[in-house]
Amino acid sequence: MKIKITSDSTCDLGDELAKKYDVGIFPLNVMLGDKTYEDGIDIVPQDIFEYVKKTGILPKTAAHSSEEYAEFFASRLQGYDALIHFNISNKASSSYANALLASKEFNGKVYVVDSLALSTGQGLLVLKACDLAAEGKKPREIVETIEALRPKLNTSFVPDVLDYLHKGGRCSLASLIGAKVLKLHPLISMKDGQMYAKKKYMGGLDGCLKKYIKDLAEEYRAYDKTRCFITHSNCEPEIVEKVREQVRETFDFNEILETKAGCVVTSHCGKNTLGVLFITE
């Protein structure tokens, strides 16, 4: 049975991994003023940084309509027996609701999964589905396995600055000022599909990331060793390499993958945000 795996661009897998695993990516819309762009197609994170710096305004993001999802599913189903599509958390977007509505037009051939995550938290589920499909699992079995894994996802990240979170209404002015004065970096995590501040680190970004990885290791002593992601929004290569080395020394993953956050995720977290994401046990 041939199964096609697809996902919204919010999975942040990047072109190379999407091509390697043959994942169909549906780019969500990003709006700068009165112009609409497709995430990763005709807009990149650097465009967002420049736009926010110039205007002081965050870009807007938009889900596709059910009609657009139906067109996407129809085009990707050609040559396949079934399709499994992954959406960003329904708490963050109407994408899942619209995709689910569109799936009803395909007589049970299209399955839609609410990742209850974002970025490569979503991407981890996508690649796990690819693994299961390669093993010959049936669509319903894949979906049930994936949905059981959602509570086991470590989807977390540490932003360098809180300006974007403040502009997006996820951080108060008092917290923003306090973070700048005291050099605070929150650990943002996801629970039940929503972001929340789990704890705060104090100091420079480099030192805070070291504490973050140490805390992950202490909290998640049992984990799926298949792969982990280091996902960031244009962090300096030196910082990313230090994180990679610490992850390599601290954990025992078979594969450590680096990806850059796409435009939708960047719009909410800003530059120099970094997360280490994996599936726990």
C-alpha positions in Angstrom: 0.0 0.0 0.0 1.4 3.4 -1.0 1.0 6.1 1.6 1.8 9.7 1.0 2.9 11.8 4.0 2.3 15.5 3.9 2.5 18.4 6.3 2.0 22.1 6.7 5.2 24.1 6.4 5.1 24.6 10.2 6.9 21.3 10.6 10.2 23.1 9.8 11.8 20.1 8.2 13.5 22.1 5.4 13.9 21.2 1.8 16.6 18.6 2.3 14.7 16.4 4.8 11.4 16.9 3.0 13.0 15.6 -0.2 14.8 12.7 1.6 11.6 11.4 3.1 9.3 12.4 0.2 7.1 14.6 2.5 4.7 16.9 0.7 4.9 20.4 2.2 1.9 22.8 2.1 3.3 26.3 2.7 1.1 28.5 5.0 0.5 32.1 4.2 2.6 35.0 5.7 1.4 38.5 5.3 3.7 41.6 5.4 1.3 44.6 5.2 -1.0 44.1 2.3 1.2 41.5 0.5 0.8 37.7 1.0 3.7 35.3 0.7 4.1 31.5 0.9 6.2 30.3 3.8 9.6 29.1 2.5 8.6 29.7 -1.2 8.8 33.5 -1.8 9.6 34.6 1.8 12.4 33.6 4.2 13.0 34.5 7.9 15.4 37.3 7.0 12.6 39.1 5.3 10.6 39.0 8.5 13.5 40.3 10.6 13.9 43.3 8.2 10.2 44.0 8.1 9.8 44.0 11.9 12.9 46.1 12.3 11.6 48.6 9.8 7.9 48.7 10.8 7.9 47.5 14.4 4.9 45.3 13.4 4.8 41.5 13.3 3.7 39.8 10.1 0.4 38.0 10.1 0.0 34.3 9.3 -3.0 32.6 7.9 -4.3 29.1 7.5 -5.5 27.7 4.2 -9.2 27.3 3.6 -10.8 23.9 3.4 -11.1 24.3 -0.4 -7.4 24.9 -0.7 -6.6 21.9 1.5 -8.9 19.8 -0.8 -7.0 20.9 -3.8 -3.7 20.1 -2.1 -4.8 16.6 -1.1 -6.2 15.8 -4.5 -2.9 16.7 -6.2 -0.8 14.7 -3.7 -3.0 11.7 -3.7 -2.3 10.9 -7.3 -0.5 7.6 -7.5 -1.1 6.8 -3.8 -3.7 4.7 -1.9 -3.9 7.0 1.1 -2.6 10.3 2.4 -1.7 11.3 6.0 -1.5 15.1 6.6 0.0 16.8 9.7 -1.1 20.2 11.0 0.3 22.7 13.5 -1.6 22.5 16.9 -5.3 23.4 16.6 -4.7 25.8 19.6 -2.5 27.9 17.4 -4.3 27.8 14.1 -7.5 26.8 12.3 -5.4 24.8 9.9 -6.4 21.4 11.4 -10.1 22.2 11.4 -10.0 23.3 7.7 -7.9 20.3 6.7 -10.2 17.9 8.6 -13.2 19.3 6.8 -11.4 18.9 3.4 -10.5 15.3 4.2 -14.2 14.3 4.2 -14.3 14.7 0.4 -11.9 11.7 -0.1 -13.9 8.7 1.0 -11.5 7.8 3.9 -8.3 8.0 1.9 -7.1 11.2 3.6 -6.2 11.2 7.3 -5.5 14.4 9.2 -3.4 14.6 12.3 -3.4 17.5 14.8 0.2 17.4 16.0 -0.6 19.4 19.1 2.9 20.9 18.5 4.7 23.2 16.2 8.1 23.4 14.4 10.1 20.2 14.5 7.9 18.9 17.4 5.5 18.5 14.5 8.4 17.4 12.3 9.3 14.5 14.6 5.8 13.1 14.2 6.0 13.5 10.4 9.2 11.6 10.2 8.0 8.9 12.6 5.0 8.5 10.3 7.4 8.1 7.4 9.3 5.4 9.3 6.1 3.5 10.0 4.9 3.7 6.4 8.3 2.4 5.3 7.7 -0.6 7.6 4.5 -1.4 5.8 2.1 -0.2 8.5 -1.5 0.7 7.5 -2.8 4.3 7.5 -5.1 3.9 10.5 -2.3 2.1 12.5 0.1 4.9 11.7 -2.3 7.5 12.8 -3.1 5.7 16.1 0.6 5.2 16.9 1.4 8.9 16.1 -1.5 10.2 18.2 -0.3 8.1 21.1 3.1 9.7 20.8 1.9 13.3 21.0 2.0 13.6 24.8 5.5 12.3 24.7 6.9 15.1 22.6 9.4 17.5 24.1 8.6 20.6 22.1 10.5 23.4 23.8 12.8 26.3 23.0 14.7 29.2 24.5 14.3 32.7 22.9 17.1 35.2 23.1 14.8 38.2 23.3 11.1 38.5 24.1 10.2 41.3 21.7 8.4 39.1 19.2 6.5 37.3 22.0 5.5 40.7 23.4 4.4 42.0 20.1 2.3 38.9 19.6 0.6 39.2 23.0 2.3 36.3 24.6 4.5 38.3 27.0 3.6 41.3 29.1 5.5 44.6 29.0 6.6 44.1 32.6 8.0 40.7 31.7 9.7 42.2 28.6 11.4 44.9 30.6 12.4 42.6 33.4 13.9 40.1 30.9 16.0 42.9 29.4 17.2 44.3 32.7 17.9 40.9 34.4 19.0 39.0 31.2 16.2 36.5 31.6 15.6 33.8 29.0 12.4 31.8 29.5 12.1 28.1 28.6 9.0 27.9 26.4 7.4 24.5 26.3 4.2 23.0 24.8 1.5 21.2 26.8 -1.8 20.1 25.4 -1.1 22.0 22.2 -0.4 25.4 23.9 2.8 27.3 24.7 3.7 28.3 28.2 6.7 29.5 30.1 8.1 26.5 32.0 11.0 28.2 33.8 13.4 31.1 33.4 17.2 31.2 33.0 19.4 34.2 33.8 22.5 35.3 32.0 23.8 35.2 28.4 22.1 33.0 25.8 25.1 30.7 25.6 25.0 29.9 29.3 21.3 29.6 29.4 21.3 27.0 26.6 23.8 24.9 28.5 21.4 24.9 31.5 18.5 24.2 29.2 20.1 21.0 27.8 21.2 19.9 31.2 17.6 20.3 32.4 16.3 18.3 29.5 18.6 15.5 30.3 17.6 15.4 33.9 13.9 15.5 33.1 13.8 13.1 30.2 16.1 10.2 31.2 14.2 7.8 28.9 13.7 8.9 25.3 13.4 7.7 21.7 17.0 7.5 20.4 16.1 7.5 16.8 16.6 11.2 16.2 16.4 14.7 17.7 16.3 18.2 16.2 18.2 21.3 17.0 16.0 23.9 15.5 16.8 27.6 15.5 15.9 30.9 14.0 19.2 32.1 12.5 21.4 31.5 15.6 25.1 32.1 15.1 26.8 28.9 13.9 29.2 28.9 16.9 26.2 28.7 19.3 24.5 25.9 17.3 27.8 23.9 17.2 28.2 24.2 21.0 24.6 23.0 21.5 25.2 20.1 19.1 28.4 19.1 21.0 26.6 19.2 24.3 23.6 17.2 23.0 26.1 14.6 21.6 27.9 14.3 24.9 24.7 14.3 27.0 22.3 12.1 25.0 22.6 9.0 22.8 20.7 9.9 19.7 21.3 8.0 16.5 20.9 11.2 14.6 21.1 14.9 15.5 19.4 17.0 12.8 19.7 20.7 12.5 17.0 22.8 10.8 16.1 26.5 10.7 12.6 27.6 11.8 10.4 28.7 8.9 8.6 32.0 8.6 5.5 31.1 10.5 7.4 30.0 13.6 9.9 32.8 13.3 7.0 35.3 13.3 6.2 34.3 16.8 9.6 33.7 18.4 12.0 36.1 16.7 15.7 35.7 16.0 18.2 33.6 18.0 15.6 31.3 19.4 16.8 27.7 19.7 15.2 24.4 20.8 16.3 20.8 21.2 13.3 18.6 20.4 12.8 14.8 20.6 10.3 12.1 21.6 10.4 10.9 25.1 9.4 7.5 26.5 
